[in-house]
Amino acid sequence: MPRQRALGPRSPSSCSLFALLCTARPGLGIYDTFAQLVAVYLPYFNFFKVDSASCGLFPSYGPLVSHTSHTMASLVETLTASGGPESAGFLNDLVGHLWPNICVAGGAMIKQIAEPMFAQMLPAPLNTLHFAKIDLGVQPMTFSNVDVHKVDNGGIKLDLDVNWDGSCDIEMDGKMIPKVGVEHVKLSGRLSILLCPITNVIPLIGAAQVSFINPPYLKFNYTDGANIANLGFIDSCVRKVVQSIIAGMAVLPNRFLVKLDPFNDYFKTYQLPVGVVRLTIESGSNFGEELKSKNIFKKLVHDVPDCYVTTSLSGETPGWKTATVKDNHHPEWNETRDFIVSDHDQLLALDVKDSDTASDDDIGLATITVKNLLLAHGQKQDLTLMHKGEETAGKLTVSGKYYQFIPDATSIIGEENPAEIKGLLAVLVAAVKNLKGAREQLKPSVAITWGAHKFQTVVKCDVPGGAEDIQNPHFDNTFRIPLSGSIEGAAPVRIALMDGKNEIGAVEVPLEEVLASENLALLKEFDVGNGQIVKAGVVIRGTKLVE
């Protein structure tokens, strides 16, 4: 008897997707197209193949989400829960069909963003570099190892590996330097995609926020590289700029926001950091001592080293630097530093160096994810140092504690300790409404001031034929301020509407008003004068040790 197919939808083929895209109505917008794609592919996301323990225990808290207190046991349950990896075949089909379009759009974006950064960040004459040609080739990016979770506010989080190992044809030219060609690019990393808020109106998802959890691996192969003088220096400079662009746009804590619904509510979209990891660098061992099986250290260190450790989370700069312990193969630091965590898979990179008069020597690099640090339950862990991909005899001993962010200000009322993060102040700037003035002359932005902290959104300007209304611009921007002590009697948050360099209205938000708000989140439309509105929010979070 022939075996019957299990009930359920058939997996869509690449042909069905291609037909969908080709038969779209004339003038079909991106939101409608996305809605059709969701209709075809949504059944094949096993959104609820997630252990119940992974839902809502350690969420990325949105400002309006209520809080549940947790224990170390629930943290461990959350960190180890997973619905299991899912196939990304449909996504690879989609990207494969769209790759020619992605190449055109991506090439234009690369040129538009990278060339001004070359001019600002590179030394002369490299600062004259510009793209003469950008062809990203025919090999599309591929995705794999998809892990799907629900987040506490009802949104959906997808983590997936991305890999691009493609031949391309990129030419860069400049004054007083040879033409530089890139023939191959390798890019790999793990992406996090937040889909929220989930709505009952097509396209069902308000926005997608895309970010690499950690800085991706990036390598360029150059055309006729052996004949280019100083290629190593050029490559280092170019990659530094590209990595800086990626980090600033789409490496946690930064997320690249793509609105799927033009009326999306930013307050329901932004995800606050999840907590604080308190890292202690305890000690090191076997730094510079020759071992028969690990004699690489004799090459790394020629005498007794003067060691220090620089630590960063997800590549954030500047990193934290310990004191230098002089003349010691087994240094002890016992120094502690707090880091704000956006995702438990973020990587702590600990770079051990030997301080030297001329230049500091690399001893080795140790890495550990926040998740693995916390799964040790606060116990010390010995991390092996790696040097240029080779294991060394050196060990670095670390330990950690975890404090979750909660809508409770107890931790930030009282004694101050500049070395500890006891809470968080976040200012969300969503949009401006009813801006007065001639459209072609307006240059709106929003400036935030709190004590010595000053921030400003990008300055917008009118683009003829553009999608955005310059008199009602959206900013969708958040500024974070770590709190190290008491906020009692602290200055109010000042929100100023700017037109170019001129302030045209402002409002002051007392922290007492925020503390009196539900979930310590004051989210509203502020009238800054003359009927002009700034839609903004001020959110306060305290911390609580998970034990």
Backbone hydrogen bonds, N-H to C=O, Kabsch-Sander energy under -0.5 kcal/mol:
donor,donor_aa,acceptor,acceptor_aa,energy
17,L,13,S,-1.7
18,F,14,S,-2.6
19,A,15,C,-2.8
20,L,16,S,-2.1
21,L,17,L,-2.4
22,C,18,F,-2.3
23,T,19,A,-2.1
24,A,21,L,-0.7
28,L,25,R,-1.9
33,T,29,G,-2.6
34,F,30,I,-2.6
35,A,31,Y,-2.1
36,Q,32,D,-2.1
37,L,33,T,-2.3
38,V,34,F,-2.9
39,A,35,A,-2.3
40,V,36,Q,-1.8
41,Y,37,L,-2.8
42,L,38,V,-3.1
44,Y,41,Y,-2.0
45,F,42,L,-1.6
46,N,44,Y,-0.7
47,F,45,F,-2.3
49,K,46,N,-2.1
50,V,48,F,-1.8
54,S,51,D,-2.4
55,C,52,S,-1.3
56,G,54,S,-0.8
61,Y,59,P,-1.2
65,V,62,G,-1.9
75,L,71,T,-1.9
76,V,72,M,-2.6
77,E,73,A,-2.1
78,T,74,S,-2.1
79,L,75,L,-2.7
80,T,76,V,-1.8
81,A,77,E,-0.9
86,E,146,V,-2.9
92,N,88,A,-2.4
93,D,89,G,-2.2
94,L,90,F,-2.3
95,V,91,L,-2.8
96,G,92,N,-2.4
97,H,93,D,-2.1
98,L,94,L,-2.0
99,W,95,V,-1.0
101,N,98,L,-0.6
102,I,98,L,-2.8
103,C,99,W,-2.8
104,V,100,P,-1.5
105,A,101,N,-2.7
106,G,102,I,-3.4
107,G,103,C,-2.4
108,A,104,V,-2.0
109,M,105,A,-2.1
110,I,106,G,-2.8
111,K,107,G,-2.2
112,Q,108,A,-2.4
113,I,109,M,-2.5
114,A,110,I,-2.9
115,E,111,K,-1.3
117,M,113,I,-1.0
118,F,114,A,-2.7
119,A,115,E,-2.0
120,Q,116,P,-1.6
121,M,117,M,-3.0
122,L,118,F,-2.0
126,L,123,P,-1.0
127,N,123,P,-0.9
128,T,125,P,-1.9
129,L,126,L,-2.0
130,H,173,D,-2.4
132,A,130,H,-0.6
132,A,171,E,-2.5
133,K,171,E,-1.5
135,D,169,D,-1.3
142,T,163,N,-2.7
144,S,161,D,-1.8
146,V,86,E,-1.9
147,D,159,D,-2.9
149,H,157,K,-2.7
151,V,155,G,-2.2
154,G,151,V,-2.3
156,I,195,L,-2.3
157,K,149,H,-3.2
158,L,193,I,-2.8
159,D,147,D,-2.7
160,L,191,L,-2.2
161,D,144,S,-2.7
162,V,189,G,-2.9
163,N,142,T,-2.4
164,W,187,L,-3.0
166,G,185,V,-1.8
168,C,183,E,-2.0
169,D,135,D,-3.2
170,I,182,V,-2.2
171,E,133,K,-2.3
172,M,180,V,-3.3
173,D,130,H,-2.7
174,G,177,I,-0.5
177,I,174,G,-0.8
180,V,172,M,-3.0
182,V,170,I,-3.0
183,E,181,G,-0.5
183,E,221,N,-2.4
184,H,221,N,-1.4
185,V,166,G,-2.3
186,K,219,K,-2.6
187,L,164,W,-2.6
188,S,217,Y,-1.8
189,G,162,V,-1.8
191,L,160,L,-3.3
191,L,189,G,-0.5
192,S,211,S,-3.4
193,I,158,L,-3.2
194,L,192,S,-0.5
194,L,209,Q,-2.6
195,L,156,I,-3.4
195,L,193,I,-0.6
196,C,194,L,-0.7
196,C,207,A,-1.8
199,T,204,L,-3.5
204,L,201,V,-3.4
205,I,203,P,-0.7
206,G,197,P,-3.2
208,A,258,V,-2.7
209,Q,194,L,-2.3
210,V,208,A,-0.5
210,V,256,F,-2.6
211,S,192,S,-1.9
212,F,250,A,-3.4
213,I,190,R,-2.5
217,Y,188,S,-2.8
219,K,186,K,-2.1
221,N,184,H,-2.7
223,T,181,G,-2.7
225,G,222,Y,-1.1
227,N,224,D,-1.5
228,I,225,G,-1.6
229,A,227,N,-0.7
231,L,228,I,-1.1
234,I,230,N,-2.2
235,D,231,L,-3.3
236,S,232,G,-2.2
237,C,233,F,-2.2
238,V,234,I,-2.7
239,R,235,D,-2.7
240,K,236,S,-1.9
241,V,237,C,-1.8
242,V,238,V,-2.5
243,Q,239,R,-3.0
244,S,240,K,-1.9
245,I,241,V,-2.3
246,I,242,V,-2.5
247,A,243,Q,-2.6
248,G,244,S,-2.3
249,M,245,I,-1.5
250,A,246,I,-3.5
251,V,247,A,-1.1
252,L,212,F,-2.5
254,N,251,V,-2.3
256,F,210,V,-3.2
257,L,255,R,-0.7
258,V,208,A,-3.0
259,K,257,L,-0.5
260,L,206,G,-1.7
261,D,206,G,-2.0
264,N,261,D,-2.2
266,Y,264,N,-0.7
268,K,265,D,-1.1
269,T,266,Y,-1.2
270,Y,266,Y,-2.5
272,L,61,Y,-2.1
272,L,270,Y,-0.5
274,V,341,V,-1.8
275,G,341,V,-1.5
276,V,403,Y,-3.4
277,V,339,F,-2.5
278,R,276,V,-0.5
278,R,401,K,-3.0
279,L,277,V,-0.8
279,L,337,R,-2.5
280,T,399,S,-2.8
281,I,279,L,-0.5
281,I,335,E,-2.7
282,E,280,T,-0.9
282,E,397,T,-2.2
283,S,397,T,-1.1
284,G,331,P,-2.9
285,S,395,K,-2.1
287,F,329,H,-2.8
288,G,286,N,-1.0
294,K,291,L,-1.0
295,N,292,K,-0.6
297,F,294,K,-1.5
298,K,295,N,-0.9
299,K,295,N,-0.7
299,K,296,I,-0.7
300,L,296,I,-1.5
301,V,297,F,-2.6
307,C,305,P,-0.6
307,C,325,V,-1.7
308,Y,353,K,-1.8
310,T,351,D,-2.4
311,T,320,W,-3.1
312,S,349,A,-1.8
314,S,312,S,-0.5
314,S,347,L,-2.7
316,E,313,L,-1.8
320,W,311,T,-3.1
322,T,309,V,-2.4
325,V,307,C,-2.9
325,V,323,A,-0.5
326,K,324,T,-0.7
328,N,305,P,-2.2
333,W,282,E,-2.4
334,N,281,I,-1.0
334,N,282,E,-1.2
335,E,281,I,-1.6
337,R,279,L,-2.6
339,F,277,V,-2.1
341,V,275,G,-3.2
346,Q,343,D,-1.8
348,L,368,I,-3.0
349,A,312,S,-2.5
349,A,347,L,-0.6
350,L,348,L,-0.5
350,L,366,A,-3.4
351,D,310,T,-3.0
351,D,349,A,-0.6
352,V,350,L,-0.6
352,V,364,G,-2.9
353,K,308,Y,-2.4
354,D,361,D,-2.9
355,S,306,D,-3.6
355,S,353,K,-0.6
361,D,354,D,-2.2
363,I,352,V,-2.6
364,G,352,V,-1.6
365,L,386,M,-2.8
366,A,350,L,-2.7
368,I,348,L,-1.8
370,V,346,Q,-2.4
371,K,344,H,-2.4
373,L,369,T,-2.1
374,L,370,V,-2.4
375,L,371,K,-2.1
376,A,373,L,-0.8
377,H,374,L,-2.0
378,G,373,L,-0.5
379,Q,376,A,-1.9
381,Q,398,V,-3.1
383,L,381,Q,-0.7
383,L,396,L,-3.2
385,L,394,G,-2.3
386,M,365,L,-2.2
387,H,390,E,-2.8
390,E,387,H,-1.7
392,T,385,L,-2.3
395,K,285,S,-2.0
396,L,383,L,-2.5
397,T,283,S,-3.1
398,V,381,Q,-2.5
398,V,396,L,-0.5
399,S,280,T,-1.8
401,K,278,R,-1.5
403,Y,276,V,-3.0
404,Q,544,K,-2.2
405,F,274,V,-1.9
406,I,542,G,-2.4
408,D,406,I,-2.2
412,I,409,A,-1.4
413,I,410,T,-1.3
414,G,412,I,-0.5
417,N,484,S,-2.6
420,E,417,N,-2.2
422,K,420,E,-0.7
422,K,483,L,-3.2
423,G,483,L,-1.4
424,L,541,R,-2.8
425,L,481,I,-2.5
426,A,424,L,-0.5
426,A,539,V,-2.8
427,V,479,F,-2.6
428,L,426,A,-0.5
428,L,537,G,-2.7
429,V,477,N,-3.4
430,A,428,L,-0.6
430,A,535,K,-2.5
431,A,535,K,-1.4
432,V,473,P,-2.6
433,K,533,I,-2.6
435,L,471,Q,-2.6
441,Q,438,A,-1.7
442,L,438,A,-1.1
442,L,439,R,-0.8
445,S,498,M,-1.6
447,A,496,A,-2.7
448,I,455,F,-2.6
449,T,494,R,-2.1
450,W,453,H,-2.5
453,H,450,W,-2.3
455,F,448,I,-2.6
457,T,446,V,-2.3
460,K,444,P,-2.8
460,K,458,V,-0.6
462,D,442,L,-0.6
466,G,463,V,-3.3
470,I,468,E,-0.7
472,N,469,D,-2.0
475,F,430,A,-2.7
476,D,430,A,-1.5
477,N,429,V,-2.5
479,F,427,V,-2.3
481,I,425,L,-2.6
483,L,423,G,-2.7
484,S,482,P,-0.5
486,S,414,G,-0.8
487,I,412,I,-2.1
490,A,487,I,-2.0
493,V,509,V,-2.5
494,R,449,T,-3.0
494,R,492,P,-0.5
495,I,493,V,-0.5
495,I,507,V,-2.9
496,A,447,A,-2.8
496,A,494,R,-0.6
497,L,505,G,-3.1
498,M,445,S,-2.9
498,M,496,A,-0.5
499,D,502,N,-3.1
500,G,443,K,-3.3
502,N,499,D,-1.9
504,I,497,L,-2.8
505,G,497,L,-0.8
506,A,528,V,-0.7
507,V,495,I,-1.9
509,V,493,V,-3.1
513,E,510,P,-0.9
514,V,510,P,-1.1
515,L,511,L,-2.8
516,A,512,E,-1.2
517,S,514,V,-1.6
520,L,517,S,-2.0
521,A,518,E,-1.4
522,L,538,V,-2.7
523,L,521,A,-0.8
524,K,522,L,-0.5
524,K,536,A,-2.3
526,F,524,K,-0.7
526,F,534,V,-2.8
528,V,526,F,-0.8
528,V,532,Q,-2.4
529,G,532,Q,-0.5
532,Q,529,G,-1.8
533,I,433,K,-2.4
534,V,526,F,-2.6
535,K,431,A,-2.8
535,K,533,I,-0.5
536,A,524,K,-2.0
536,A,534,V,-0.9
537,G,428,L,-2.5
538,V,522,L,-2.3
539,V,426,A,-3.0
540,I,520,L,-2.5
541,R,424,L,-2.5
542,G,406,I,-2.7
543,T,422,K,-0.8
544,K,404,Q,-1.6
546,V,402,Y,-2.7
547,E,545,L,-0.7
